[in-house]
Every structure is written in structure tokens, then in C-alpha cells.
């Protein structure tokens, strides 16, 4: 069965508490995995979340209604990361290992938040 995945219009508004919660969770993940870089990386992580917020909220709603499975959510989030932006971080002085840890922290946080809505 092929699922229809909705890609909302960028001008839609995203509930701030959801975005703020994601950003706070990313802060926690960064402080745990890359403490010496967390202050430099948090703005990039927050920007990535805010730029993707409408889609993330849409996917969360679709997951909660059963339109998307946990596997679908994981795939969508992993594919959504803007690798060009992460590559820019590497060029800005982060090692590839640090970029990978950063991407993993964001991915883990976003998937955890969205999948958590499946259980709600």
C-alpha cells in the first residue's frame, strides 16, 4: 500500500511550544554529545528545526492519526536533514565526526518527539 505524505505549505504557522520543545531537546543532546561545541551548534540546529517545523508538525499529526508508521516517520526525518547546511558546518571548522554527531543528535531528538506522539 502506498501512503500519501502531505507536504504543507511553508507559510503555515507552527505551534511555538512544539518547536521550543524540540530546540530544548536538541540543546540537551548537544550538551551531552558535543559539550565544547554546543553553543556554536545550537543556532544551526534551531534554524534547521524552525525551517522544517511545518513539515514536522504535519508528520506528527499524520503519525498520530495512523497515516504514517514509526518507520515512515524515521525515514522522513532522516531524509529531511539539509545535508548542504550540515556540510557548511564541516567547512566552518567542524570535523566530519562532529558533523555526524550533530546530525545524529538532531535526528534522534526529532524522531523521539514525533514517535512519542504515536503513543499519545
C-alpha positions as CSV (number, residue, x, y, z in Angstrom):
1,X,0.0,0.0,0.0
2,X,1.4,3.4,-1.0
3,X,0.8,6.1,1.6
4,X,0.2,9.7,0.7
5,X,2.6,12.0,2.5
6,X,1.5,15.6,2.9
7,X,4.0,18.4,2.5
8,X,2.4,21.5,3.9
9,X,2.8,25.0,2.6
10,X,5.8,26.8,4.0
11,X,3.8,29.8,5.1
12,X,1.7,27.7,7.5
13,X,2.3,28.5,11.2
14,X,3.8,26.0,13.6
15,X,2.8,25.9,17.3
16,X,5.7,27.5,19.1
17,X,5.6,25.1,22.1
18,X,6.4,22.2,19.8
19,X,9.3,24.0,18.2
20,X,10.6,25.3,21.5
21,X,10.5,21.8,23.0
22,X,12.4,20.4,20.0
23,X,15.0,23.1,20.3
24,X,15.4,22.5,24.1
25,X,15.8,18.8,23.5
26,X,18.4,19.5,20.8
27,X,20.2,21.7,23.3
28,X,20.2,18.8,25.8
29,X,21.5,16.3,23.2
30,X,24.3,18.7,22.0
31,X,25.4,19.4,25.6
32,X,25.6,15.6,26.2
33,X,27.3,14.7,22.9
34,X,29.3,17.8,21.9
35,X,29.6,19.9,25.0
36,X,32.5,22.1,23.8
37,X,30.6,22.9,20.6
38,X,27.0,23.1,21.8
39,X,27.0,26.9,22.0
40,X,28.2,27.1,18.3
41,X,25.9,24.3,17.1
42,X,22.6,25.2,18.8
43,X,21.8,28.1,16.4
44,X,22.2,25.8,13.4
45,X,20.1,23.1,15.0
46,X,17.4,25.6,16.0
47,X,17.4,27.1,12.5
48,X,17.1,23.6,10.9
49,X,14.1,22.8,13.2
50,X,12.4,26.1,12.6
51,X,12.9,25.8,8.8
52,X,11.3,22.3,8.9
53,X,8.7,22.9,11.6
54,X,5.6,22.9,9.4
55,X,6.5,19.6,7.9
56,X,7.5,18.1,11.2
57,X,4.1,19.1,12.7
58,X,2.3,17.7,9.7
59,X,4.2,14.4,10.0
60,X,3.4,14.3,13.7
61,X,-0.3,14.7,13.0
62,X,-0.2,12.1,10.3
63,X,1.6,9.7,12.6
64,X,-0.9,10.3,15.4
65,X,-3.8,9.6,13.1
66,X,-2.2,6.4,11.8
67,X,-1.5,7.7,8.3
68,X,2.3,7.3,8.9
69,X,4.0,4.5,10.7
70,X,7.0,4.9,13.0
71,X,9.2,3.6,10.2
72,X,7.7,6.2,7.9
73,X,8.5,9.0,10.4
74,X,12.1,7.8,10.9
75,X,12.7,7.7,7.1
76,X,11.1,11.2,6.6
77,X,13.1,12.8,9.3
78,X,16.4,11.3,8.2
79,X,15.8,12.3,4.7
80,X,14.7,15.8,5.7
81,X,18.0,16.9,7.2
82,X,19.5,19.5,5.0
83,X,22.9,17.9,4.2
84,X,24.1,21.0,2.5
85,X,23.7,23.0,5.6
86,X,25.5,20.3,7.6
87,X,28.3,20.3,5.0
88,X,28.6,24.1,5.6
89,X,29.2,23.3,9.3
90,X,32.0,21.0,8.3
91,X,33.6,23.6,6.1
92,X,33.2,26.1,9.0
93,X,35.6,24.0,11.1
94,X,33.8,21.0,12.4
95,X,35.3,17.6,11.7
96,X,33.2,15.0,9.9
97,X,32.8,13.1,13.2
98,X,31.4,16.2,14.9
99,X,29.0,16.9,12.0
100,X,27.8,13.3,12.2
101,X,27.3,13.5,15.9
102,X,25.4,16.7,15.4
103,X,23.2,15.2,12.7
104,X,22.6,12.1,14.9
105,X,21.6,14.3,17.9
106,X,19.1,16.2,15.9
107,X,17.7,13.1,14.2
108,X,17.4,11.2,17.4
109,X,15.6,14.2,19.1
110,X,13.2,14.8,16.3
111,X,12.3,11.2,15.8
112,X,11.8,10.8,19.5
113,X,9.4,13.7,19.7
114,X,7.4,12.6,16.7
115,X,7.3,9.0,17.6
116,X,6.3,10.0,21.1
117,X,3.1,11.4,19.5
118,X,2.3,7.9,18.2
119,X,2.0,6.7,21.8
120,X,-0.1,9.6,22.9
